[in-house]
Amino acid sequence: MDLTKIQDPSFLKEMSVSEMTQLAAEIRTFLIDSISRTGGHLASNLGVVELTIALHYVFDSPKDKIFFDVGHQCYTHKILTGRAGQFSTLRQFEGISGFEKRAESIHDVWEAGHSSTSLSAAMGMAVARDLKQEKYDIVPVIGDGALGSGMALEALNQIGSEQRRMIIVFNDNNMSISRNVGALTKGFARLRSARSYTNLKINMKNALTQSEVGRAVYSGLKNVKDAVREGVIDEGIFGEFNCDYLGPVDGHNLRDLIRVLSVARKHDRPVVVHVITQKGKGYTPCERDAEGKWHGVGAFNVATGRPLHEIPEGFNSWSGIMSDTLLQLAKKDERIVALTPAMMNGSALENFFAAYPERSFDCGIAEEHAMTFSASLANSGMRPYIAVYSSFLQRAYDQINHDICRMDLPVVIGIDRAGLVGADGDTHHGVFDVGILRPLPNLIIAQPKDSKEAGELLYTAFHQDHPFAIRYPRGEAPYDDLHDFSPVRIGSWTVLHDPGNPVLSILAYGPDAVSIANKMKINELPVRVINCRFFKPIDTQMIDMLCSEGKEMVIYETDMKTGGLSSAVLEYCCDMHLNPELTRIGIGDCYVSQGSVSRLRKQQGIDLNSLYDLINSRLGRKE
């Protein structure tokens, strides 16, 4: 069928199972073709096609609240709710999001880019529904490792206590971004291999209700489930949380899915439907992926599975630069250990994990635990390095504050994906970490301008005794595989270009500082460029010198202005009663949408062309 003509999921009610099976095949083909052009979350969405069709067949969206955790599993949901025609704009500027967005559709009842929020959201919806005496079903779909997070378990604890009606669909594909880890995963594996209690219960009902005597026996059972459950299946963790359990059920068998969801809908208390799916179903490269490389992808060739953009010769990803340096340092220091909250592949730690399995720890989607675990390792004489995306680091703020910084422990935090990240949008931009972390005592915060400085900063971090955060962006940089590193004086900035008697100075950081310096050199502009590689502590001697000149300073930052580099400079100048002529360029008080990084920078006025226009205006020049 023409998927672009779908307006809402009501058409499914008139379809047979065989017709819906054909629809699932068509949706998979559409997803593979579409995502190969735009990029996006492919493997997770291929795994939930039949499940999403069954959900919309059994339930009545938007009256019934169907939502996905992690939110990147929602592509089939978007197709069935009338957005297939917009998939050419997926994750692009002013296009449809890769996550559920309430502004896009009345069928998107919750939105989240981070993991494990769905059960808390479901609890809120259930309480509101009951207080308002309304009638509808609440159906969170939780998977991709999200159920192993502390937040999900906290919510499950209250759900089991409150006993509000809801249907929790546990999409069990044994994967988060890469292979799931931990004791919970082993427990889910036992449930996976158990006999299906749901099927037995339904078959018992069918058998008993075939005769008058059987119907009498069936009606005499107050609760068929309680009568047979103990001898049929171990409900595992869900039973301990006082939730009914149905499953396991084949997540790619529409007939079974519809049957078990229909049973779940009749429950008057929390029920977990355990669905077994294959992440990447229907596309061989995805199905064979055990490392998470097909979780989120850029544009790729469908026939070969190869990405259309590959890292050029002589370059490495920033994640790779940091992890390669970490590997070199760990060879000489047996105290160095590496940790990740389920981001081994994303943060390029595969080589470290392979080389030092006994010194490598994947904590699952549990940023809070990972931070406190790191603190305890440091307190016990180890040298932990924890790599975490900037947007996920936010979830562990209390642990960084209370457990790491307050005890002044030498944990090294690699803040991956710092700055604007592009297509994932406002839930994933790493633009808040400087403002969040800078108030914390004892913490050092830095960002390298290039791969050499990255190595030196990481070397420095392991040779001092305080918490040390090194932020680095998404993307690639020229890379030399260095083995010898020199320490950096903490809090020091460097001058990248000084023409002598400059008209003004630009204060910048990261790779942009290099680009700006090169532009000033090539055009022989009388502008000094300073590499502000430390956000905390800042180079007060450099600031004193600049203020003494009485010339304008332009602070160029590609993160939030509030709490960022310019805030640090202004705070110091205020305390010292200095009054510099200062212009700030940075992101204002807003959330930034999705789109290419270049497009978003232009939208926010933080692109290099905007900076050059400002400089030329100050110099009285015209391009």
Summary of the structure (lengths in Angstrom):
residues: 623
radius of gyration: 27.2
end to end distance: 53.9
largest distance: 102.2
contacts: 2161
relative contact order: 0.08
helix: 45%
strand: 17%
